[in-house]
Every structure is written in structure tokens, then in C-alpha cells.
Amino acid sequence: MKTLPKFAFLMCLTIVSSCSLFEDLDDVSFDSDVTLEFYVNETEAIPGGATYVDQAVLDITSDPDVAEYADKIKDVKVNKITYLVTGLTESGVTFSNGSLMTVSNSKMIATLANLPLTESATGDFVINSEGFSQLSSKLKNLESETILLQGTLSETPIAFKVECIFNVTITANALD
């Protein structure tokens, strides 16, 4: 009979300590890919190369799955950024010293050292953890962010499209 109070005490302690677990039971987490497109169209012939700079607006609610949970988002985490080059008009050109920055605070979020441009070239940017963290916080508040892509083309003229695919994990309250 003495073990019954001890057992009851342990059960109550377990239930009370696990109440915080119930708070997250109604959360849903999913990954989403949000794509920004940058169009390079350098028409002037510069054999020594040229600097390229362009910007686009990143808005995670442009993804219908994210938009469905927009007013219920609890967290956003940027996991990685992948690039895809298409529509290349010239070969033998390199894109170097590439970077992605947030315009609002001039924070570097990712870099790309040296990319020989080929049709359908794909890969991941090298991430800046602090930049990813700041961008994640801004996106969590459903704020869009203007992203700046910059780098150096080894020669021009050249035209192509760069898709920057932002892979994010969304955590939202499914029941509110």
C-alpha cells in the first residue's frame, strides 16, 4: 500500500512535466521551396569581364502551401539555397565572387566562389549562418525581403537565368 502514494506522485509529476509537450501536438511542419529568378542580359562586349548586380523580392507567402498557414506561422528556418542556371547563350564564362545579400540590412546570406557557367548548372550556395538566422526571423514575421545577387562575369556579352531556390521549413499551428 505504501507504493501506491509513490506511484501516484510519480504519475502526477510525469503528467505535469509533459503538459508542455501537448502545446506542440497541434503544430505542423513542412518544407517549402521558394524560387527567386534573376535574369542576366549583358549585351555590351567586355572581354575583361563585368560586374553583375540585380535584386528580387523574397516572399514566402507566394507559395500556396505557406499562404494557407500564414496567420498561424510559429517559426521559419531557411535551410539552404540552391541555384539553377538555364537559357545560357555563351560558353566559357565564369561567374565568380557571387553573393546573396539582404537589402534591408546589407547582410550577406550566402556566397558562391567560382561557377563555370554551363546549361543546367546546379548546386548549393555556401551559407552564412548569421545571415540565415536573421533572414529566418524576418520571414517568420511574414515580412518580405529584397535579395541582392551580385558577382563578376569573366566576359560579356552573355544572357542566362539564375533561379535561386530557398528551401525553408515552416512550423505552424494547425488548429488555430
C-alpha positions in Angstrom: 0.0 0.0 0.0 2.9 2.3 0.6 3.9 2.1 -3.1 0.6 3.5 -4.2 1.2 7.1 -3.0 4.7 7.0 -4.5 3.3 5.7 -7.8 0.6 8.3 -7.8 3.1 11.0 -7.1 5.3 9.9 -9.9 2.3 9.8 -12.3 1.3 13.3 -11.3 4.9 14.5 -11.8 5.0 12.9 -15.2 1.7 14.4 -16.3 2.6 17.9 -15.2 6.0 17.8 -16.8 4.6 16.6 -20.1 1.9 19.3 -20.4 4.3 21.4 -22.4 4.5 18.5 -24.9 0.8 18.9 -25.6 1.3 22.5 -26.7 3.3 21.4 -29.7 1.0 18.5 -30.6 -1.2 20.6 -32.9 1.8 22.0 -34.8 2.5 21.1 -38.4 6.0 21.4 -40.0 6.7 21.2 -43.7 9.4 22.2 -46.2 8.8 24.6 -49.0 10.9 25.8 -51.9 10.5 29.5 -52.8 12.2 30.5 -56.0 13.6 33.8 -57.0 14.6 34.4 -60.6 17.4 36.7 -61.8 17.8 37.4 -65.5 21.3 38.3 -66.7 21.4 40.0 -70.0 24.7 41.8 -70.5 24.8 42.9 -74.1 28.0 45.0 -74.2 31.1 43.2 -75.2 33.6 43.4 -72.4 36.4 40.8 -72.8 37.8 41.6 -69.3 34.5 40.9 -67.6 31.8 42.9 -65.9 30.1 43.1 -62.5 26.5 41.9 -62.3 24.0 43.2 -59.7 20.3 42.5 -59.6 17.6 42.2 -56.9 14.3 40.3 -56.4 11.8 40.2 -53.6 11.6 37.0 -51.5 8.1 36.5 -50.1 7.4 33.0 -48.6 3.6 33.5 -48.8 4.0 33.3 -52.6 3.9 29.6 -52.0 0.3 28.5 -51.7 1.1 25.9 -49.0 2.8 28.6 -46.9 0.0 31.1 -47.6 -2.6 28.6 -46.2 -0.8 28.8 -42.8 0.3 32.5 -43.0 -1.6 33.7 -39.9 -0.5 30.6 -37.9 3.2 30.5 -38.5 5.3 30.0 -35.4 8.7 29.5 -37.0 10.6 29.8 -40.3 14.0 28.3 -40.8 16.0 28.9 -44.0 17.8 25.5 -44.7 19.7 26.1 -47.9 19.8 28.0 -51.2 20.3 26.1 -54.4 21.0 27.7 -57.8 20.0 26.6 -61.3 21.4 28.2 -64.5 19.2 28.0 -67.7 19.0 29.7 -71.0 22.7 30.2 -71.4 23.7 32.0 -74.6 27.5 31.7 -74.4 30.0 29.2 -73.1 33.4 29.5 -71.4 32.2 32.3 -69.0 32.7 32.1 -65.2 30.6 33.8 -62.5 32.8 34.5 -59.6 32.7 36.2 -56.2 29.0 35.7 -56.2 26.9 36.6 -53.2 23.3 36.9 -52.0 22.6 39.7 -49.6 19.5 41.1 -47.8 18.9 44.7 -48.9 17.3 45.8 -45.6 20.4 45.3 -43.5 23.1 44.6 -46.1 23.7 41.2 -44.5 25.5 38.5 -46.6 23.4 35.3 -46.5 25.3 33.1 -49.0 28.3 33.1 -51.3 29.4 31.3 -54.5 33.1 31.5 -55.1 33.6 30.3 -58.7 30.9 28.9 -61.1 31.8 28.0 -64.6 28.5 28.7 -66.4 27.0 25.7 -68.2 23.5 25.0 -69.2 21.5 23.4 -66.3 24.4 24.0 -63.8 23.1 23.4 -60.3 24.4 23.4 -56.8 24.2 25.0 -53.4 25.4 28.4 -52.2 27.7 28.4 -49.2 25.6 29.7 -46.3 26.3 32.4 -43.8 24.7 31.1 -40.6 24.2 34.6 -39.0 22.6 35.8 -42.3 20.3 32.8 -42.5 19.3 33.3 -38.9 18.4 37.0 -39.5 16.6 36.2 -42.7 14.6 33.4 -41.0 13.5 35.8 -38.2 12.3 38.3 -40.8 10.4 35.7 -42.8 8.8 34.4 -39.6 7.2 37.7 -39.2 5.8 37.4 -42.7 7.9 40.2 -43.9 9.2 40.0 -47.5 12.9 40.7 -48.1 14.7 42.1 -51.1 17.6 39.8 -52.1 20.5 41.2 -54.0 22.5 38.9 -56.3 25.9 40.2 -57.3 29.1 38.8 -58.8 31.6 39.1 -61.6 31.2 37.7 -65.1 34.5 36.8 -66.7 33.4 38.2 -70.0 30.4 39.5 -71.8 28.1 39.6 -73.8 26.1 36.8 -72.2 22.5 36.1 -71.2 21.0 33.5 -68.8 18.6 33.0 -66.0 19.6 32.1 -62.4 16.9 30.5 -60.2 17.8 30.8 -56.5 15.7 28.2 -54.7 15.3 29.0 -51.0 14.4 25.8 -49.1 12.6 26.7 -45.8 11.0 24.7 -43.0 7.7 26.2 -41.8 6.3 25.4 -38.4 2.7 26.5 -37.9 -0.2 25.9 -35.5 -2.6 23.7 -37.4 -5.6 24.1 -35.2 -5.9 27.9 -34.6 
